[in-house]
Amino acid sequence: MTENRQWVLASHPTGMPDLANWRLETAPIPDPEDGEVLIRALYLSVDPYMRGRISPQKNYAAGVSVGEVMQGGGVGVVVKSRAAALQEGDFVESFGFGWRDYSVQPAPGLTKVDPTLGPLTAWLSYLGLPGLTAYFALLETGAVKAGDTVLVSAASGAVGQIVGQIAKLKGARAVAVASSDEKLTWCRSIGYDAGINYRTVPDLTEAVAEACPDGVDVFFDNTAGPIHDAAMKNLALFARIVICGTIALADRFEEPDIGERFIRAILVARAKMQGFLLFDHTDRFDAARAELAAWEKDGRLHHREDIAEGLEQTPAAFLKLLHSENFGKQLVRIAHDPTL
Ligand SMILES: NC(=O)c1ccc[n+]([C@@H]2O[C@H](COP(=O)([O-])OP(=O)(O)OC[C@H]3O[C@@H](n4cnc5c(N)ncnc54)[C@H](OP(=O)(O)O)[C@@H]3O)[C@@H](O)[C@H]2O)c1
């Protein structure tokens, strides 16, 4: 291959993004300079945080401007190295791939993938951003303990599937919220004790009350929106609310999130609500990965991936997340995985 295919942002979305917001272009394959490597992408990760990156609104990280290559992480193989720490054939993971076939990246920003810890895709799922998020957000921000009832939105997704299983490992009861009975059946098969289909229950607040009769001790909020409201009306004493994501706001990202107010619910329950961002925990990724890998190897951590085929499918794969169409961690295979 001599050309580098790359998706650039064609326009900022107004409301729900669609395929017209990106454009596929080609560019020459870049050459690495001293300290850099050229990487062939094997898998790209598409993640809900990308909705924020394509918004012109201020966010916790710089966004993508119109005409720029779409940001995103991945796993790939080094095809040319000008850095002592990495050799041709090494597998690496980082957030710096972008939606393209090849990228040049500085070696210090790359994580060398150890394929014995888990398959390449695992480094973007249970050993990567979603798994690490579930780990730190539930154990530290959520401070889960035995006997807690943990309610998880987007429970069958990349983060949610790991949250429920860690909750069970710590002796808690895990309750899944998802958009379909098929997803909830799978959540139960990996350990969730109960499930709520937020699309079909007649009253979400009552459904949460029924599934969590002693109240919600930890609410792991991946979505915001109506699921958040129902959870807030069912808090147990000293509940912890982990604000992990706001995907239910994907179609109105630029607008203020106006809804019910829960100040009294927080006061009465003496609850704590805290926002979570994985990048506040980078110094402990290796230790967390080792524990997640050990749980997976001894059969206590299950995971599900949803893999789209080909770089052309990347925007469509991203949009699946915003329409509840992914089932498990959404990835895109860009080239043949030589470890398979
Ligand atoms: N703060 C951090 O550091 C951090 C890091 C990673 C991820 N996150 C957040 O964690 C959340 C989950 O991310 P993920 O990568 O694991 O994605 P994911 O759960 O694999 O995929 C997104 C899921 O969101 C649900 N969803 C979409 N629109 C919805 C709506 N309107 N209402 C309710 N649910 C909706 C869908 O599940 P259903 O089929 O159940 O609707 C969909 O499958 C996201 O909000 C993401 O931003 C935060």
The ligand as an ORCA input file, in Angstrom:
! r2SCAN-3c Opt
* xyz 0 1
  N     -15.204      9.012     31.995
  C     -14.364      8.177     31.395
  O     -13.142      8.182     31.615
  C     -14.930      7.177     30.419
  C     -14.126      6.215     29.802
  C     -14.732      5.290     28.945
  C     -16.106      5.370     28.689
  N     -16.832      6.356     29.297
  C     -18.280      6.466     29.091
  O     -18.878      5.247     29.430
  C     -20.069      5.094     28.673
  C     -20.038      3.714     28.020
  O     -18.972      3.685     27.080
  P     -18.639      2.357     26.296
  O     -17.379      2.574     25.571
  O     -18.749      1.222     27.227
  O     -19.810      2.286     25.224
  P     -20.844      1.116     25.058
  O     -21.615      0.981     26.320
  O     -20.153     -0.091     24.523
  O     -21.789      1.667     23.899
  C     -22.654      2.717     24.125
  C     -23.988      2.204     24.690
  O     -24.712      3.306     25.196
  C     -26.066      2.984     25.229
  N     -26.872      4.115     24.737
  C     -26.761      4.769     23.559
  N     -27.687      5.737     23.489
  C     -28.399      5.681     24.637
  C     -29.490      6.430     25.156
  N     -30.056      7.446     24.467
  N     -29.963      6.105     26.378
  C     -29.423      5.098     27.091
  N     -28.387      4.348     26.655
  C     -27.877      4.651     25.446
  C     -26.266      1.772     24.310
  O     -26.564      0.663     25.145
  P     -28.095      0.181     25.260
  O     -28.290     -0.785     24.152
  O     -28.210     -0.422     26.596
  O     -28.953      1.409     25.063
  C     -24.914      1.599     23.660
  O     -24.634      0.252     23.380
  C     -20.114      6.227     27.667
  O     -20.978      7.230     28.115
  C     -18.676      6.727     27.661
  O     -18.595      8.086     27.321
  C     -16.278      7.258     30.144
*
